[in-house]
């Protein structure tokens, strides 16, 4: 019996309980049924009481409580407004602090989910001082000896007085005026990379010069934003994600260097040994070139025997005064717009395929892969470099998973083709990897049974950008006509798939490094061979595409163009079977040969609408990010009025709209707000 049933049964007179026992407890069974309804009523009464408060009410009640105080619902793109509970709860608090800079800044963070800083531009105006209201900090001319003020000039942290600009801030051209409030927003996020081996410079330095980037290229280091402890505290440089500058980092190194901070350098060991803060110096390690343009050294190298470590955060370089005794391990943050490709971010629950083989420390992958050929998982639990060209075999009917653990971003440095030998009805899943220098290759098997290749949150590094650009270097080659390829949240080098294969891409980037190079086609030496049937959802394709069938393309951007002279392709986007499939809410290059279109851009006769990107170079923080100058037809041209392309799922236009809706309610009378992107 339940507690409620026992309580009801004890309320009966003893004579009835005695008679009930003599007859086999039929009355107790009846009270058990009644108790279920009593318990339901008690639970309902308790919930009705909880529904009086926003903190404990049921989710469906929150909008009704919000309606009582005039709350307007928003598009649920940020976690704080996905459910209106927190936003409704904060509404009264917002109104009590209405119009203050700290409140507007917190509102921007809560509504958009982006780090923000509010700037009252009328506080930065230079004017003739009134003797009864002296503003000693508002110097009409900046102090040229105060380098920090000059360093933050024309940024969100600018404290230099400016002359007035009477244009409206909503136009985006003006800022410094009496009614203007600026809300700076940072869209680029700082992603961590923990204890990754620094890459030695192969040309100079004799084991003294290294780069933070595991791919061996220069990259800017970012700070990790710290949460503001007080809601009345306006954001400072440490509270927002942005690249670290040399002079600023040198002056504030204690705030940024260390195992729990933005960057640190350790020497490999058990456990790794942190290089002391006192031995770290910040300087410019730019290239020094000879008369022929060849790099002969890095600038400002520490003197031999000094024991110092020089770090350049702008280029992502480090130089030792003396050769380290063990390999240096670096922990740092890099800038990127979205959690896509390999990274140390949460990727969801792994696929439960057993047995499990664990690899770490850069050990060989091949023995673990050999042990799971009949099904299983090989999991890498760190962010080390794995210099190897493995061969992956999956027996018939089996599933093999090669994945990085959550919180790890391993790099596989291959020197040739990574051969995938899949048996009939076999499945291979790659999850969380960055692969450089090699191509995933699947041969044409003799039978007609299917094979399945799945890549999730992986990066197959696009080829280097050169002048002139090199021919396409594929990341995946599939020759089996009955193969199915699925890519989710991946950044890929070009794909070469046989015409009868099928491939689906979700929130992916296919990058041939230039619009007139080939991003997608069939395998082999014939660059006119069409690739397999293609399905795309929220993708950005950089390069030409030739497919047998474009089954569906939705919310995508094709950045493609024919070569200026001598191009043998009929169109930059070329589908052979145009009577099948559909292209919807996508940007298509001029002259594209596609199946039927629905609300695609540019429209007929429109020669002005085209996407403008912050960068199309892999590794840049603004990679594949649309500029604000891009037409609204593209920035809000997806089926749900979000932007086209791989960043569709960020719902950036909806975040902007949410913030503008809230600004109208909380701005003081006579003030005007403008949104300014810090990244």
Secondary structure, 3 states (H helix, E strand, C coil): CCHHHHHHHHCCCHHHHHHHHHCCCHHHHHHHHHHHHHHHHHHHHHHHHHCCCCCCCCHHHHHHHHHHCCCCCCCCCCHHHHCHHHHHHHHHHHHHCCCCHHHHHHHHHHHHCCEEEEEEHHHHECCCCECCECCCCCCCCCCCCCHHHHHCCCCCCCCCCECCCCCCHHHCCCCCCCCEEEEEEECCEEEEEEEEECEECCCCCCCCEEECCCCCCCCCCECCCCCCCCCCCCCCHHHCCCECCHHHHHHCHHHHECCCCCEEEEECCCCCEECCHHHEEECCCCEEECCCCCEEEECCCCCCCCCCEEEECCCCEEEECCCCCCCEEEEEEEEECCCCCCCCCCCCCCCCCCCEEEECCCCCCHHHHHHCCCCEEEEECCCCEEECCCCEEECCCCEEEEEECCCCCCEEECCCEEEEEECCCCEEEEECCEEECCEEEECCCCCCCCEEEEEECCEECCCCCCCCCCCCCCCEEECCCCEEEEEECCEECCEEECCCCEEEEECCEEECCCCCCEEEECCCCCCCCCECEEEEECCEEECEEEECCEEEEECCEEECCCCCCCCCCCCCEEECCCCCCEEECCECCCCCECCCEECCECCCCCCCCCCCECECCCCCCCECCECCCCCHHHHCCCCCCCCCCCCHHHCHHHHHHHHHHHHHHHCCCCCEEEEEECC
